Amino acid sequence: MKTFVYIDHFKGEVQPASWEALGLAKSFGTAVALVFGTGVDEVAKAAVEFGADEVLVADDSSLTDYRAEVYASTLSALASSQSPNLILFPTTARTREMAAMSAVDLNTGVLTDVSALEVNGESFIATRPIYEGKVLEKTVCSGKPVMATIRGRAFPKPNREEGKSGTITKVSAAGEAKSTVEGYSASESAVNLGDAPVIVSGGRGVSNNPNITPPAGMDEKQAEVWRAQQGFALITDLATLLGGAVGASRAAVDGGYITYAHQVGQTGKVVAPDLYIAAGISGAIQHLVGMRNAKLIVAINKDADAPIFKQARYGVVGDLFQILPALTEAMKKKLGK
């Protein structure tokens, strides 16, 4: 069985779920990695080291910047000529668009946000969350080849074998781009919740510390935000110590405590870390949708009836402004830092 795996990258920085898709492909048989762009030799080499049986590299000036038309056309041309059984993508904004356009070219469909995939005869059965993650459905695609985008951190990442050699084949780009890229603007790219193994998140409760006094001259709203920022400083300390990222509930973002790039939930990032610590978050369904797939959830809240405790493996009822510093100190001793 042959599987294509699209290696999604931006300027050579690979989306980690691409390697998870490659590991999944290897479990089915032959895995062929697809690398598009310019100057992508290092990405192709990494694909071999992560287990690709072959790497097809389209290195062309028309692929310097991601443009859906030419990227999708190149993928469609390769699929038409080599007839893979399955095409896998990591789930990103780029791959959703690219997979959809290629599916039209190939007269097939796309299974999206897949969290499990199994083979039954000639069919691939995909498991994916629906209804805000409350239900898992099993579905199949009747078209060929089957195309699927996989949820990040839903599948194990294969081990990298440094220095491994393999077959790297140059292929041609196809299609004509109808758009041009004029430039880029910077955003909070450093906030990478989707790949973080540990996330420590704060909610509205981080603004409720009665033991600190805001600077003079602040109005009520300014004082609330200032208190919240002190609370998020405690969250950042713990997240940094654990090598993780800082998350937030929608209430915290809407309150102006922290930027949207940190938001976890239905209208933010859907995450699946090994450890998720929720501090001062009540547990509205909008937030639970985004973090319920974490392997271990710890909740800290002074309200013993907060819905977040129903989702958590461990719960601490108490003042987060006392518990977080104590937890941070305990982890420092445990980790020898």
C-alpha positions as CSV (number, residue, x, y, z in Angstrom):
1,M,0.0,0.0,0.0
2,K,1.4,3.4,-1.0
3,T,0.7,6.5,1.0
4,F,1.7,10.1,0.0
5,V,2.5,12.4,3.0
6,Y,2.5,16.1,2.3
7,I,5.3,17.7,4.5
8,D,3.9,21.1,5.4
9,H,6.5,23.8,6.1
10,F,7.0,27.5,6.0
11,K,10.4,28.7,4.8
12,G,11.9,25.3,5.8
13,E,10.3,25.1,9.2
14,V,8.3,21.9,9.2
15,Q,4.9,21.6,10.9
16,P,5.6,18.8,13.4
17,A,2.4,16.9,12.7
18,S,3.9,16.2,9.2
19,W,6.2,13.7,10.9
20,E,3.3,12.2,12.8
21,A,1.5,11.7,9.5
22,L,4.7,10.1,8.1
23,G,4.8,7.7,11.0
24,L,1.1,6.8,10.4
25,A,1.8,6.2,6.7
26,K,4.7,3.8,7.6
27,S,2.2,1.7,9.6
28,F,0.2,1.0,6.4
29,G,3.2,0.2,4.1
30,T,5.2,2.4,1.8
31,A,5.4,6.1,2.7
32,V,6.3,8.6,0.1
33,A,6.9,12.2,1.4
34,L,6.1,15.2,-0.8
35,V,8.2,18.3,-0.3
36,F,7.3,21.5,-2.3
37,G,9.1,24.8,-2.3
38,T,12.5,26.2,-3.1
39,G,15.8,25.4,-1.4
40,V,14.1,22.5,0.4
41,D,17.0,20.0,0.5
42,E,17.2,20.0,4.3
43,V,13.4,19.3,4.6
44,A,13.8,16.4,2.1
45,K,16.7,15.0,4.1
46,A,14.7,15.3,7.3
47,A,11.8,13.4,5.7
48,V,14.2,10.5,4.9
49,E,15.6,10.5,8.5
50,F,12.0,10.4,9.8
51,G,11.3,7.2,7.8
52,A,10.1,8.1,4.3
53,D,10.8,5.4,1.8
54,E,11.1,8.0,-0.9
55,V,10.8,11.7,-1.1
56,L,9.4,13.5,-4.1
57,V,10.8,17.1,-4.3
58,A,9.2,19.8,-6.4
59,D,11.8,22.6,-6.2
60,D,10.7,25.4,-8.4
61,S,10.5,29.2,-8.3
62,S,6.7,29.0,-8.7
63,L,6.6,27.3,-5.3
64,T,8.7,29.8,-3.4
65,D,5.6,31.1,-1.6
66,Y,2.6,29.0,-0.8
67,R,-0.1,29.6,-3.3
68,A,-3.0,27.1,-3.3
69,E,-3.4,26.9,-7.1
70,V,0.1,25.7,-8.0
71,Y,0.6,23.6,-4.9
72,A,-2.7,21.7,-5.3
73,S,-2.0,21.2,-9.1
74,T,1.4,19.8,-8.4
75,L,0.0,17.4,-5.8
76,S,-2.9,16.4,-8.1
77,A,-0.4,15.7,-11.0
78,L,1.7,13.4,-8.8
79,A,-1.3,11.6,-7.5
80,S,-2.7,11.0,-11.0
81,S,0.6,9.6,-12.2
82,Q,1.5,7.4,-9.2
83,S,-1.9,6.4,-7.9
84,P,-1.3,6.3,-4.1
85,N,-4.0,4.6,-2.0
86,L,-3.9,7.3,0.6
87,I,-2.8,11.0,0.9
88,L,-2.1,12.3,4.4
89,F,-1.7,16.0,5.5
90,P,-1.1,17.6,8.9
91,T,-4.1,19.8,9.7
92,T,-3.2,23.4,9.0
93,A,-4.9,26.3,7.3
94,R,-2.7,25.7,4.2
95,T,-3.4,22.0,4.0
96,R,-7.2,22.3,4.5
97,E,-7.2,24.5,1.4
98,M,-4.7,22.5,-0.6
99,A,-6.4,19.1,0.1
100,A,-9.8,20.5,-0.8
101,M,-8.6,21.8,-4.2
102,S,-6.7,18.6,-5.0
103,A,-9.8,16.5,-4.0
104,V,-11.8,18.4,-6.7
105,D,-9.0,17.7,-9.3
106,L,-9.0,14.0,-8.3
107,N,-12.7,13.6,-8.0
108,T,-12.5,12.3,-4.4
109,G,-13.2,13.6,-0.9
110,V,-11.3,14.7,2.2
111,L,-11.5,13.2,5.7
112,T,-10.7,16.2,8.0
113,D,-9.3,16.5,11.5
114,V,-8.7,12.7,11.9
115,S,-7.7,11.4,15.3
116,A,-7.6,7.7,14.4
117,L,-7.3,5.8,11.1
118,E,-7.6,2.1,10.4
119,V,-7.7,-0.2,7.4
120,N,-10.6,-2.6,6.7
121,G,-10.0,-4.4,3.4
122,E,-9.7,-1.6,0.8
123,S,-11.4,1.0,3.0
124,F,-9.9,3.5,5.4
125,I,-12.0,4.1,8.5
126,A,-11.4,7.5,10.1
127,T,-12.4,8.6,13.6
128,R,-13.0,12.3,14.0
129,P,-14.6,14.5,16.7
130,I,-18.0,16.1,15.9
131,Y,-20.5,18.2,17.9
132,E,-17.9,20.3,19.6
133,G,-15.9,17.2,20.4
134,K,-18.7,15.5,22.4
135,V,-19.1,12.7,20.0
136,L,-16.5,10.7,17.9
137,E,-17.8,9.5,14.5
138,K,-16.3,6.8,12.3
139,T,-16.5,7.7,8.6
140,V,-15.1,6.5,5.3
141,C,-14.4,8.1,1.9
142,S,-15.8,6.4,-1.1
143,G,-13.4,8.2,-3.5
144,K,-9.9,7.2,-4.5
145,P,-7.3,8.1,-3.5
146,V,-8.5,8.7,0.1
147,M,-7.3,12.0,1.4
148,A,-7.1,12.9,5.1
149,T,-5.9,15.7,7.3
150,I,-4.7,14.4,10.7
151,R,-5.1,16.2,14.1
152,G,-1.8,17.3,15.6
153,R,-0.5,15.1,18.5
154,A,-3.1,12.4,17.8
155,F,-0.5,10.0,16.4
156,P,3.0,9.2,17.7
157,K,6.0,11.0,16.2
158,P,8.5,8.5,14.7
159,N,12.1,8.5,15.9
160,R,14.6,10.4,13.7
161,E,17.5,8.4,12.4
162,E,20.2,11.0,11.9
163,G,22.3,10.6,8.8
164,K,20.0,8.0,7.2
165,S,20.2,7.9,3.4
166,G,17.3,7.3,1.1
167,T,15.7,8.0,-2.3
168,I,15.1,11.6,-3.2
169,T,13.5,12.2,-6.6
170,K,13.1,15.5,-8.3
171,V,9.7,16.2,-9.8
172,S,8.2,19.1,-11.8
173,A,5.8,21.7,-10.5
174,A,2.4,21.8,-12.3
175,G,-0.2,24.4,-12.8
176,E,-0.2,28.2,-12.9
177,A,-0.7,30.5,-9.9
178,K,-3.4,33.1,-10.3
179,S,-2.2,35.1,-7.3
180,T,1.0,36.7,-6.1
181,V,2.4,37.2,-2.7
182,E,3.4,40.8,-2.0
183,G,5.0,40.2,1.4
184,Y,4.5,39.0,4.9
185,S,3.6,40.7,8.2
186,A,4.8,39.4,11.6
187,S,2.4,37.9,14.0
188,E,2.8,36.0,17.4
189,S,4.4,33.0,15.7
190,A,6.3,32.2,18.9
191,V,3.0,31.0,20.5
192,N,2.8,27.4,19.4
193,L,0.1,25.8,21.4
194,G,-0.6,23.0,18.9
195,D,2.8,21.3,19.4
196,A,3.4,22.1,23.1
197,P,3.7,19.0,25.3
198,V,2.6,21.1,28.4
199,I,0.2,24.0,28.5
200,V,-0.7,26.1,31.5
201,S,-3.8,28.2,30.9
202,G,-5.4,31.0,32.8
203,G,-9.0,32.2,32.9
204,R,-11.0,35.0,34.3
205,G,-10.0,34.0,37.8
206,V,-6.4,35.3,37.3
207,S,-7.7,38.8,37.8
208,N,-9.2,38.1,41.2
209,N,-6.2,38.5,43.5
210,P,-7.3,40.6,46.5
211,N,-3.8,40.8,48.0
212,I,-2.2,43.1,45.4
213,T,-2.9,46.8,44.9
214,P,-2.8,48.3,41.4
215,P,-0.8,51.5,40.8
216,A,-2.6,54.7,41.6
217,G,-4.6,56.4,38.9
218,M,-6.0,53.3,37.2
219,D,-9.7,53.0,36.5
220,E,-11.6,49.8,37.4
221,K,-11.0,48.1,34.0
222,Q,-7.3,49.1,34.0
223,A,-6.9,47.7,37.5
224,E,-8.6,44.4,36.5
225,V,-6.3,44.0,33.5
226,W,-3.2,44.8,35.7
227,R,-4.2,42.2,38.3
228,A,-4.7,39.7,35.5
229,Q,-1.3,40.3,34.1
230,Q,0.2,39.6,37.5
231,G,-1.8,36.4,37.6
232,F,-0.5,35.4,34.1
233,A,3.0,36.0,35.3
234,L,2.5,33.1,37.8
235,I,1.2,31.0,34.9
236,T,4.1,31.9,32.7
237,D,6.6,31.0,35.4
238,L,5.1,27.5,35.7
239,A,4.8,27.0,32.0
240,T,8.4,28.0,31.4
241,L,9.7,25.7,34.1
242,L,7.9,22.8,32.6
243,G,9.0,23.6,29.0
244,G,5.5,24.4,28.0
245,A,3.3,27.2,26.6
246,V,0.9,29.7,28.1
247,G,-2.8,29.2,27.2
248,A,-5.9,31.2,28.0
249,S,-9.7,30.9,28.0
250,R,-11.9,33.1,25.8
251,A,-13.0,35.0,28.9
252,A,-9.4,36.0,29.6
253,V,-8.8,37.0,26.0
254,D,-12.1,39.0,25.8
255,G,-11.1,40.7,29.0
256,G,-7.9,42.0,27.4
257,Y,-5.7,40.0,29.8
258,I,-3.7,38.3,27.1
259,T,-3.7,38.2,23.3
260,Y,-5.8,35.9,21.1
261,A,-2.8,33.9,20.0
262,H,-3.0,32.1,23.4
263,Q,-6.7,31.2,23.3
264,V,-7.6,27.6,23.7
265,G,-11.2,26.6,22.7
266,Q,-13.7,26.3,19.9
267,T,-12.8,29.7,18.6
268,G,-9.2,29.4,19.5
269,K,-6.7,26.5,19.3
270,V,-7.6,22.9,19.7
271,V,-4.8,21.3,21.6
272,A,-3.8,17.8,22.8
273,P,-0.8,18.2,25.1
274,D,0.6,15.5,27.5
275,L,-0.3,17.8,30.4
276,Y,-2.9,20.6,30.6
277,I,-3.1,22.8,33.7
278,A,-6.2,25.0,33.9
279,A,-6.0,27.8,36.6
280,G,-9.0,30.0,37.3
281,I,-10.9,28.5,34.4
282,S,-14.5,27.5,35.1
283,G,-14.8,25.1,32.2
284,A,-17.3,26.5,29.7
285,I,-18.0,24.1,26.8
286,Q,-16.3,26.5,24.4
287,H,-13.1,25.9,26.3
288,L,-13.5,22.2,27.0
289,V,-13.8,21.6,23.2
290,G,-10.3,22.9,22.8
291,M,-8.5,20.9,25.5
292,R,-10.5,17.8,26.3
293,N,-8.0,15.6,24.3
294,A,-5.1,16.4,26.6
295,K,-3.6,13.2,28.1
296,L,-3.7,14.6,31.6
297,I,-5.8,17.5,32.9
298,V,-5.2,19.3,36.2
299,A,-7.7,22.0,37.3
300,I,-7.2,24.7,39.9
301,N,-10.2,26.6,41.0
302,K,-11.7,28.0,44.2
303,D,-15.2,26.9,43.1
304,A,-15.6,23.2,43.9
305,D,-18.6,23.0,41.6
306,A,-16.8,24.4,38.5
307,P,-17.5,22.3,35.4
308,I,-13.7,22.0,34.7
309,F,-13.4,19.5,37.5
310,K,-15.6,17.0,35.6
311,Q,-13.0,17.0,32.8
312,A,-9.9,16.9,35.0
313,R,-8.0,13.9,36.2
314,Y,-6.8,15.9,39.2
315,G,-8.5,18.9,40.8
316,V,-7.3,21.3,43.4
317,V,-10.0,23.5,45.1
318,G,-8.3,26.6,46.4
319,D,-6.7,30.0,45.6
320,L,-4.6,29.8,42.5
321,F,-2.5,32.7,43.8
322,Q,-1.3,30.4,46.6
323,I,-1.3,27.2,44.7
324,L,0.6,28.2,41.6
325,P,3.7,29.6,43.4
326,A,3.7,26.5,45.7
327,L,3.4,24.2,42.7
328,T,6.2,26.0,40.9
329,E,8.5,25.7,43.8
330,A,7.7,22.1,44.3
331,M,8.4,21.4,40.6
332,K,11.7,23.3,40.8
333,K,12.8,20.9,43.6
334,K,11.5,17.9,41.7
335,L,13.4,18.9,38.5
336,G,16.5,20.1,40.3
337,K,16.2,23.7,39.0
